[in-house]
């Protein structure tokens, strides 16, 4: 088994279990109610497939990062709404139904818009190799690892509410263990490439992520709980999708290591934002009781 194939299998298993656990907490009516605002959905599509990829290309050019690292940044910049967004949303005590709904529908958008955004970005960057998009394979993978487990969890909650309630905590523990195993393997296998990424590309990605958070937060409307979801979804890019394309298009190249390095950075930033929001909620709670 090749390293790229092992990464795909472990990443897919981690995403499936994480999203199935999130789905166990939701009902179909909650998800549908969260997705009815089509204006917000359109704004998020434009922000995530036009503005954020454009910011990513601009940052790569401004900081003069290497061609492979720039390609890794673009792959992440064109892949919004990481499947960990529902997990971050639960930790941040935001709108879990909206997070689940957006995480379920965005893989469909990614299948068609991510290739366009990546090719547009590639045209503005130094050549780094041939970019390959297997549309049907990507759609099947994203639906299987994002939309399907969420739908399965929601269906289980609807059909077997008492059983699903007992399943939530064991499923979350299992998903966290699988996710940790996947993360350890990816980091260990790509450690050298990650070290070669350098500080300038990381700084560039931090700036892009923070700009994306502000942009996504602004697309969320007036509800602070919804704004947290759209901010987290826009800032946290779909590492699994970027790894899938990088493994197919640039096997054995520094691009995959760049995706992993920047993807881990985005995860850390997402956890930092969740922690800050939780801290603010704790500080504001005594005021609300007065």
Buried (B, 14 or more C-beta within 10 A) or exposed (E): EEBBEBBBEBBBBBBBBBBBBBBBBBBBEBBEEBBEBEEBBEBBBEBBBBBBBBBBBBBBBEBEBBBBBBBBBBBBBBBBBBBBBBBBBBBBEBBBBBBBBBBBBBBBBBBEBBBBBBEBBBEEBEEBBEBEBBEEEBBEBBBBBBBBBBBBBBBBBBEEEEEBEEBBEEBBEBBBEBBEEBBEBBEEBBEEBBEBBBEBBBBBBBBBBEBBBEBBBBBBEEBEBBBBBBBBBBBBBBBBBBBBBBBBBBEEBBBBBBBBBBBBBBBEBBBEBBEEBEEEEEEEEEEEEE
